[in-house]
Amino acid sequence: MKYTKALLVSAATLVVIWALQTKFGDIPPLGKFLNPATGFWQNAESKHITPNLTEKLDGLQGKITVKYDEHMIPHIFAENDHDLYFAQGYVAAKDRLWQMDIQTRLASGRLSEVVGPKAYELDRFHRRMGMVYGAENTLAACMADPKSKEMLEAYSDGVNAYIHSLPSKYYPIEFKLIDYAPEDFKPINCAFVLKLMSETLAGNSDDFAMTNTLKFLGPKLTNELFPDYPFKEDPIVPKGTPWNFKPLPTPPESKGFIGDMDTVKTKKHIEGIGSNNWVIAGSRSANGYPILANDPHLNLTFPSIWYQVQMTAPGVNVYGVSIPGTPTVIIGYNQKIGWGVTNVDADVLDWYQVRFKDLTKNEYWYNNKWVPVKKRIEEIKVRGGATVYDTVLYTNNGPVVYQNANLKPKISSAAIVPVGDALRWIAHDPSVEFKTFYLLNRGKNYDDYREALKYYTAPAQNFIFASVDKDIAITPNGKFPLKFKDQGKYILDGSDPANNWQGWIPPEQNPTAKNPEQGFLSSANQSSTDQSYPYYINWHFESYQRGKRINDRLRGMHNANVDSLRILQNDNYSIFAQDILGTMLGDVDQTKLSSQQKQVYQLVGTWDKQYTAGAKGATIFALWWQKLYYAIWADNFTIKSDPDIELKWPTPYRTVQLLLTEKQSKWYDDNHTQQIETRQYLIQKTFESTADSLVKKYGPIGKAWEWGMVKGSHIGHLGNVPGFGSGTFDANGASGVINALGDTHGPSWRMVVQFGPTVKGYGVFPGGESGNPGSYYYDDMFKTWKDGQLYSLLFMQTSSDNAKQIKTTLTLNNK
């Protein structure tokens, strides 16, 4: 009996040991994870830093000195370009290795390799979108450019030098949670990061929904509800700016085409993805030199999308933010110039309906003949499962992302053929964006700025500029296809060559403004120009509300300083509420309200239109508008017989136009009811519903109604690991105001640069330089960011500067 017990105990012990070393679903191997010598315990970091460190690495051409300041921001001093980018890769990997790994896997469709089957559909989508294909094309272009090639290879070598020196016990905690190891970093990974940014900022599409809407409503109503220029606008390039060039002829429109109703769910615009930037001339500043500001609005995560760095070598001394996984400073300044970016939202992604010859899908109909399909086999490895091989079909316009499950008659009632939707996307094209930033980092004047922009393809950005020469400028910039008007507003006929992109707008003819008489320039994702610009960029942009508020404030700004612009970055006033709230309030019959509803009416009626954390009026207005918008459009933009068919709903400002100028419109009437609804009726009923809903959800009027509590701002971990985020915090802001902090989106980096004999920068992002949740420097800048403050940025001129902020020095030498 005692032998039996011994065997059972031994067997149980072996099972426990096996279980502790084995990954079950999302649970890491607990033995490895909890091991005190190699597990998560090793990821704890002390706030106290060793003053001086020296490391010897293969591949360096000289000595590198890295000075770390009080926020552990690296200030890199190198003796040549190669070592500068080697060091940038090395220090970025020290702080953000897992971030660099996981974003590469996301873009390249390789998440399934480490997280298993749950990521398969996302991987398959990214492969079919041509993310790998586009990265390969970009890499080829970069490798053909000597400077880009040197940067990418040196940066990759620097990342790998860190990986190869890192014992597994010090792997970032996410590697231990998922139970995998970092792999060598390759130059194509830098291109993958660019494709990820293109997906975020230039990967949105309404083409399917707009096509469905056109077929459902017809051209007259569709054109009425979705105009090509907005009701209210304050464009980025000031109205009346002359175009000092002879434009190329606009391509002729193709024959009309309406694709089939389609249930494809493409990626749609995420509210809050936007940005602000502006610059004032010396005529408006206290010291007589320009001041530049930028705050890109993106999804907020720990670690941040941005990584602060100073980079110094012969010919360059630049400070700003980089994107981990790519070389150079993306937004920043040097001793002569500064620049910032916001998204253009150019129409650089079009869908083409393709008709195949038969079920083999070996040929498709194009230009009145059958053309061979190119097939690309995508190998998707799935952890814990079988490898999947997905055949992606490529046409002259790009990959077929979606294939209709149901075969539809196309030629006659007897002929059944399959169709698909092919994607023409700027992110597929060869590009050398890294050269743009290489040149901007070294730029000295306006001419250098314009030269750098020639090499930029995507995602298109509004590049704002200022210099110590007292020049200011803005350029909505990217590689813009030459199109006929509205080309790509709807699904295009893939068989007609007239629907192809017909060349490119010359980069020197991209819209731009320099030193305008008004003394300032700005952008907030609104229309690039007025209607006089001779080329088509897109038919819709973000609404003008943030841009107008910025311009209103800048027009009244004199003797401004850095704090003037910092305060403007934190402005919470709603132009949208200014435009429509009075009309809404005016149509409420207060005699029909209950006493509690009257209290709610009084609150929103006296609201100052500021989205501050304590504003109860902001909560009321936000919900009221949501209910009113839905009440106007829901009955007309939901197909009851087939709710899976997606229609495009009119924009909020088209709705404002309706409410202000079309008081008797048929759109107010709900065609699913017997009675005739009017504007006044909908406003009255939605207000009453808003008041009752808020009482039901939050109780009597009190602190629970405050905007900061209701909005629920929070910053999550990049991998959605519970406990690694910020938790919910109370803060000002909303997506439609300058301080565009919503629930999970907002200002990802705030920067203000004061020019003068000495250039001085200020900035902050929500989080910290470290990607390690066990580090003090994981979120040490969060509170300053939340409070709307900026840090004075340490811009060293030499490695021997006696800066008291320097806490540690890392010296890198060749082995």
N, C-alpha and C positions, 0 to 999 in steps of 0.2 A: 504493500500500500504506500509506503514512504517513497518508493521509486516512482510510483504513479504520480504522487504529488510533486515530486521533484521535476518530472517531465512536464507536468502541466504548468508549473511555475516557470520553467525554462521556455516553454512554448509561448506563454503569455508575455514573458519578457521580450522574446524575439518579435512578437507581434507589435508590442508597444514601440520597440526600437524601429521596426519597419514603418509604423504609422508616423512616428515623429520625423522620419526622414522622407516622407512621401507627401506630395501636394494633393489635397482633395478640393476640387472645385476652386473657389476663391481663397481657400485657407492655405497659407504657406506651410511648408514642412516645419512643424513646430520645434522639432529638435534643433534644426539648423537656425531657425529664427530666434530661439531662446538661448542658444549656446552663449554663455558669458564671454567666451574668447573670440567668437566670430559672428555672433548674432547682432540683433538690433542695438544691444547695449553699446557697441562700438561706435554708434552714430551720434552719441551724445558729445556735444562740444562745449568747451569752456568759453566764457566771455573773455577770459584773459588770454592774450595772444603772445606767442614767443616773439621777442623783438626782432631777431635776425635769423634768416634761414638761407642756406646755400644748397643748390642741387646741381648735379652734373647730368647733362642730357646729350644723347647723340643727335647730330644733325644741325647744331648751331654754327653760325659763321662768326659769331663774336659774343661779347658779354651782354647780358640783358639784366637790367635792374627794374624790379617791380616794387613800387612803394604803395602800401595799403593804408588808406586813411581810416578815420574813426568809424566809418560805416563799412569797412573792408572793401572799398571801391579800389580797384587796381589802377595805378598810374604807371604805364609801361614806358620804359626808356630803352630803345634798341639802337644799334649802330647801323642797321640797314633794313630795307623793307622785308626781306625774307624773315629775319628774326622778329620783326615787329608782329607779323601775322602768325608766326609760330608761337610767340608768347601769348597773343590774343587767344588762340585756340587752347593753349595750355591752361591759362587762368580761367577761361570760361568753363572748361571741363572740370576743373577743381571745384567749381561752385554749382554747375548745372548739368552734370553728366547725364543724369537720368532724363532730364527734360530734352536734351539734345537727342538722346536715343529714341525716346517714345514719339517725339514729333516726326522724326524720320520714318519710323515704322508706320505712323498714321498716314503720312503723305504717300508712302510707297506701297500701301496696301499689304503690310506685313505684321499687323497687330495679332492676327490669329496664331502666328508662330509662338507667341509668348502668353497670350491670354485664352487661347482656345476657340471653340466654335462660335461663341457669342459675338466675336468680331468679324466672322466670315463675310456677312453681307456688306459691312462697311468696307472691308478690304476689296471685295468684288466691285463695289461701286467705284472706289478710287481707281482701280485698274481700268475699268470701263470708261471712266472719265478721261483717261489718258494721262494721269499724273506721272507715271513712270516714263511714258513716251515723251511728255513735255520736258521732264527733267533731263532725259538723255539728250534732247535737242539743245537745251540750254548749256549742258556740260560741254557738248561738242563745240559750241560757239565760244565758250569761255576758254577751252583748251587751245583754240586757234588764236586767242589774244594773249600775247606773252605776259602782260602784267596780271591779267585775271588768272591765268594759269599759275603764275608764281604765288599769288595770294591764296588760291584754293588749296594748292598742294602744301604750302607752308602751314596754313591753318590746320589742315587735316593732320599733318605730321605733329603739330603741337598737341592736338587732342590725343593722338595715339601715344605720344610720349607720356602723357599723364596716365592713360589707361594701362599702359605696360608697366608703370611704376606702382600701380595701386594694388595692394594685397586685397584679396577677396573679402577679408573681414571688415574692410573699410568701404566696400561698395555702398553707394547710396541706399537708403532703407527701402526704396521702392523696388530695387532689384531683388532684395531679400523677401519682400512681401509677395512678389510675383514669381520668385525663384528662377531667375535667369541671370546671365552675366552680360556685361557690355561687350559689344563687338567692335572691331576696328572701324574707325571713322574714315569715310572716303570722300573725295571731292564732290561726288554726285549728291552727297547728303546736303551740302550747301544749296544745291539747286532744288532739292526737295523742300527745303524751308521756304524758298521763294514760291514754289508751287502752292504750298500751304497758305501763304499770304494771298496769293492770287485767288485761291478758293474762297478765303474769308471775305476779300474785298472786291473781287471781280468774278465770282462764281455764282452769282444770283441770277435767277431767270423768272420772268413772268410770261414767257412766250406761250407756254401751253395754256395757262389760265386765260391769257388775252385771246388766244385763238378760239377757245371754247366760248368766251364771252361774245366775240364777234359772230360766231355761228348762232349763238343763242339769241342775242339781241338784234343782230343786223348792224350794218355799217353806220347808219344814221345815229342810232342811240349810242353805239360804242364810241363814235367820234365825239359825241356830245358829252359823254361822261368821262372820257379819257383823252383830254386835249393834249396837243403837242407842246404847249407852253402853259405854265401854271397861271392861275387866277391872280396870285400875288407873288412878286419876285423882287429880289434885290441881288442881282447876279455877282459872281466873283470878280470877273473883269468888269470894271465900272461901265454903266450904260454910256453909249456914245463913244467908246474907245475906238479910234480909227484902225482899220486893218490895212497895214501898209505893205500889201503883197497882192499879186495877181493870182486868184485862186484857180486850182485845177477844175476842169469841167466836172459837174456832178454826174455820176453814172445814171443812165436811163433806168426808170423803174421797169421791173419785170411784169409779166402778165399776172393778173390776180390769182390768188391761190388760198384756199381755206382747207387746212388739214382736218382730219377726222377728229371728232370729240375724243379726248384722250384722258385717261385716269392717272397718267404718270404724275408722281409727286416729286417735283424737282426741288432743289434747295432754294428757299425763299429768303428774302431780306430779313435780317434779324434787327428789330428795333433796338437802337442804342449803338449799333456799329456805325460810327461816324467820326468826326473830329472837328476841332477848331484850330485855326491859326490866324494870326494877324501881325501886322507890323505898322508902327507909326514912324513917320519921317522926323528928322531932327527939328522941323518947324513946330512940332507938337510936343517935344520932350524938353525936360528941364535943362539937360546938358547940351542940347543942340545936335545930338546924334540919334540914330534910329534905335528903337527898342522892338525886339521880336518876341512873340509868344507862340507856343504850340501845345496842344493837349489832345493827342489821339485817343479816341474812344473805342475801346475794344472789350472783349470778354475779359473780366478780371479774374486772375488765378494766382495762387501761390504754387510754385514760384512765378514771378512776373514774366510776361512776354519779353520784357526789356532787361538789359544788363548794362549798368553804367560802367564806363571805362574812359581813361585818358590814354592816348596813343601818341608817342613821340619818337621820331627818328629823323635823320637828315631830310629836310624838305617838308616835314609835317609835324604839327603839334595840334591835336584835335581832342575835344572833349564832347561826350554826349552819351547816347544809348545805342547799343548794338542789339542784334537778335542772336541769342545763343544758337550756334550752329552755322553762323555766317561771319565772314570777316568785315572789317571797316566799321565806322560809326554811321548809323543810319539817320539819326536826327541829332544835330549838335552845332558846334561852332569852333572856330580856331581864332588866331589873332587878327584875322582880316574880315571874315565873313561868318554868317550863321544861316541856317536853313531849317525848315520844318515842313511837315507834310500833312495833308488830309486826303481822304478818298474822293476821286472824281466820280465814280460810278458810271464810267463810259460803257456803252453798249458794245462789248467785245466778246460776247458769248451768244451764238445764234444756233438755233435748231433747224435741221433739215429733214423733212420726211422723205425716206428712201423706199423705193419699191424694188423688191427682189424678183428675179426671174422665176424662181421656184423654191421649193423647200430646202434645196441644198445651200442656198444663199451664197452661191459662188459668183453671181453676177447681179448687178443692179442697173436700173435704167437711168442713163445720163446722156444729155445732148443727143437724143434720138437714136441711141444705140445701147446695147448691153456692154457694160464695162466690168472687168474682173474685180472682185473684192480682194483686198489684201487681208490676210488672217494672221493675227498675232496670238500666240499661245501664252497665257498668263498662268504661271505655276503658283498656287496659293497653298502654302504649307500650314497645316492646322495642328496645333499642339493637342495631343490626345486623340487625334482623328486622322483620317486619310487625307493625303494631299489631293487637292482639287485642281484640275486643269480646265481653265475657262478660255474658250476661243472668242476673241474680240475681233469684230469685223471692222475694217477701216475702209472708208470711202475717200473721195477727193476732198471732202470737207471735214474729215476726221473720223473718230471712232463712233460706232453705233452703240450708244449707251443703253437704249431701251429697245426691246423687240416686242411687238404686240403679241400677246398670248393668243388672241383670236385672229384667225385668218379672215380677211375682208375682201369682198369683190372689188376689183380695181379696173378691169378692162371691160368685162361684160358680166351678166348674171351667171354665166357659165364658168368664168375664169376666176379662180381663187388663188391669190398670191399673198405672201407675207410682206409686211412693211416694218420699217424700223425708224428710229430717230437718231440721226447722226449729229455730232457736236463739232461746231467750228468755234474754237476758243483760242484767245490770244496766248494763253498759258502753254499751248502746244508749240509755239514758235521758238526758234533759236533766239537767244537774248544774252546780253552781257551787262545786266543791271549793276553788277559789282564794280564795273568800271566807272559808272556814274558816281558811286559813293567814294571810290578811290580818288576821283578828281575833285569832288566836293570837299573831301577831307583836306585837300591841299590847295583849295581855291583861294584866290587873292582878291577877286573883283567880280563885277557883273559879267564880264565876258567869259570868265572861267566857269561861272554858274551856268550860262547858256550853253557852253561847250559840253559840260558834263551831262546836261539833260538830253543831249542827242542820243546817248547810249541807253536810255531808259525805255523799257518796253511795258512791263506790267508788274503789279496792278497800277493803273494810271493814278497819279497823285497830283494834288495841287501843291507845287513846291513854292513856299514863301521864302523870301530872301532879304537880307540886309547886309550892309558892309560898312567898314570904317570910312569908306569914301562917301558915305551918306546916301548911297543908292538904296532904294527899296524896290521890290518887284514881286510878282506872283505869276506863275505859269501852270495852268491845268495841263499836265504833261504825261505823255505815254506814247505808245505806238498805236495810233488811231486808224482803223480801216477806213478807206474811202467808200462811202455808201450813198445810196439814194435815200431820201427822207423816209424814216420809219422802217428801214430795212432791218428786220430782226424784231420788230414789235410783235410780230406773229410768227408762227412756224412757217418756214420757207419751203418751197417746192425744190427738193433736192435734185430733180431731173433737169432743171433749167439753169444753164450757165450764167444767165443774167442775174441770178440770186447770189452768185459767189462774191466775195469781197474783191473789189476792183482796184487793188493797189492800196496806197497809204497816203494820209495827209502828211505833207512834208513837215519834218519836226520844227523847222523855222517858222511854219505857219500855224503851229499850235497857238491857241489864244494866250496872250500875255499882256501884262501892264507893267510899266516902269515909271516910277516917280510921278504919280498922278498929282494933279493940282490939289486934290482934296487932302493930301498929306497922310494917307493911310491906305492899306489894302488888307483884305481878309477873305477867309473862306470857311464855310461850315457845311460843305457837301451840297449846297444849292446849285442852281443852274450855272454852268461855267460862264455863259455870256448872255447878252440880250439876243434878240432874234435877227440881228444884222450879221452875225457870224455866218460865213458862207458854207460851212460844212456841218454835217449831221454828226453829233457825238452821242446823243441819247434823246429819247422822248420824255424821260422823267428823271428827276433827281430828288434829293431830300427837300423838304419844304423850306421856305425862306426864313422861318421863325428865328432860328439861332443867328443866322447871318444878319438879319435886320436888326436884332437887338445889339449885336456886336457893332454894326455900323452906326446905329443910333448913339451908342455910348462913345465911340471913337470920334464922331463928329463934334461932340462937346468936350473933347479931351484936350487940355492945354497944359503946358509945363508938367507933363507926365513923367513919372519915374517908374521904377520896377514895381513898386507896391501898387501903383495905379493899374498895371496890367495884371498883377496877381489877384487883386480884388475883382477885376473883370472876369478872370477865369472862374471865379466862384459866384458869379451872378446867377440868381435863381428866378429872375422875372420871366413870366410867360407871355410872349407875344401872341401865342395862340389864344390864351384866355382873353387877352386884350381885344383880339379880333372878334370873338364870338360870345363871350360870357354875357355882355350887356343885352344882346339879342335874346339869349336864352332866358335871362331873368325877366325881360320885358314881356314875355309871353306866358308867364306864370300868373294865374289868377289867385292871389293870396287869400281871397275870401273862401276859397274851396279847400284850404289847407287845414289840417288839424293843428292843435297848438304845438305839438312836437315838430311837425313839418315846418311850421312858421319859424321855429328856432333854427332849424337847419337852413331855411331860406335866408334868414338874417346872417348866419355865419358865412355862407358863400357870397352873399350880397356885399358884405363888408370886407371880404378877403382882398388883400393887397396884390394878388396875382403872383406872389412869391412862393416858390416851392421850397419853403424852409421846413426843417424837421418838425417844428411844432405847429405847423399850419393845418388846422382842421378844414379850412376852406379848400385847400388843395385836394384833400381826400374826397370831398363832396364833388368838386368839379370833375375830377378824373373819372369817378364812377358815373356821374351824370352824363358826361360826354360819351362814355362807352355805351351806356344804355340807349342814348338818343341815336347814335350812329347805327347801332344794331337795329333799332326800331325802324329807321328809314330804309335800310337796304336789305335786311335779312330775307324778306319775302320774295324779293326780285333776284337775289343772288344765291339762292339755294334751289337746286333742282330736285323736287321731292321724289320724282320718279327714279332718279339716279343720283343720290347724294354724294357718291364718290367722284362725280365730275366736278372738278374745281373751276370756279369762275373767279375772275379778278374783281374785287370790290373797289368802288371809287375811293380816292384818297381822302384823308381828312379835310384837306383844303378844297377839294372839289365839293365836299359836303358843306364846308363853310360858305362857299360861293352859292350853293343851293339855298341855304338858310338866309343869306343876306340879300340875294337878288331874285330868287324864284319862289316867292311866298305862296303861290298857288300851284306849285308843281304837282304833277301826278305821282311823283315818287314818294310823297308822304302817305299816300293811301295804301293800306295793307290789302292786297288783292285776295287774301285768304279769309277776309271777314265781310259781313254784309254791310256794315256801316262805312261811311266815307271819312277816313282819318285826315286831319289837316295838320299843318305845321304846329299851330298852337296846341292842338290836342296832344300830339306826340311829345312836345316839350313839357306840357303839364303832367301827363301821365308818367313820363320817365323821371321827372323830378320827384313826384310822389313815391315812385318805386325806389328811387335812390335813397330818399330819407328813410323809408321803411326798412330797406335792406341793411342800411348801416346800423340802425337801431337793433335790428334782429341779430346782426353778426357781432357788433361791438358793444352793445348795451347802450344806456343813456349817454348823451354827449359828454365826453371826457377825454382823458389822456389816450385811451385806446383808439380814438379817432385821429390822432395826430399823424401827419403824413409820413414822418420818419418811421413810425411804428408800423404803419400799414404797408409802406413800400417794401420793407424787409430787405434792405441791402445786405449783401454778404459776398464774401470772396471764397470760392471753393478751391480745393486742391486740384491741380491739373489732371490728376488721375482719379478724382472723386473719392479719395480716401477719407473716410469719416474721421473727424478730429484734427485733420491737417489744414483746415480752412480757418477763416476768421470768426465764424459764427455770425449771427445777425447783429448788425449795428445800426444805431440811430444816426441819420445823416441828412443833410440838405440835398437838393438836386432832383432832377427828373430828365427823362430822355429828350424832351423838347426844349430844354433851357440850356444856356451856355454851360452851366455846371451839370453836365449830362450824366449824372450818376443815377442809374436805375436800380434794379434789384441785383443783377449780376454783371452789368455792363457799365462802363464809365471811363473817366480820364485815366488812362493807363500810364501816362507820364505827363507831368506838367513841367514846362520849361519856360523861363523868361531870360532873354539875353540883352544886356545893356551894352551898346557900343560906345566907343570913345577912344581916347588915347590908350586906355587899358580896357580890354573887353572883359566883362564880368557876367558870369552865368549863375542862374538859380534854378533848382529843380527838385523833383521828388517823384517817386512812384510808390504805389501801395504794396509794400512788402519789404524785401531786403535783397541783398546781393546773393545770399546763400540759398540753395535749393534744399537744404537739409532742415527738416522740421525740428531737429534737435539742436539747432544753432540759434544763438541770440540774434544773429544777423539774417534770420529767416523772415522776420517781420518788423525789424527795428525802425523802419521808416513809415510804418502803417499809420500811426497816430498823427504824425505831422501831416501826412497826406489827407487823412480824414478831416483834420481841422482846417484844411485849406491853406496851410503854410508851405513855404519853400525853404530848402536848405541853400545856403551859400555854397556854390560848388568850388572845390579846390582845383584851380587850373594852374598847375606847376609849369614853370618855364625851363627848369633843369632838374636833373635828378638830385642835385645837391642843395636844392632849396630847403631852407631850414623851417619847414612847416610843422607847427606844433600838432597839427591834426594827424600826422603820420604815426601809425602805431606799430608797423612792422615792415621790414624790408626783405624781399625775396630776390636772391641773386641766382641767375641761371648761367652756367658755363658749359662749354662743350666738354664731353668726356675726353 
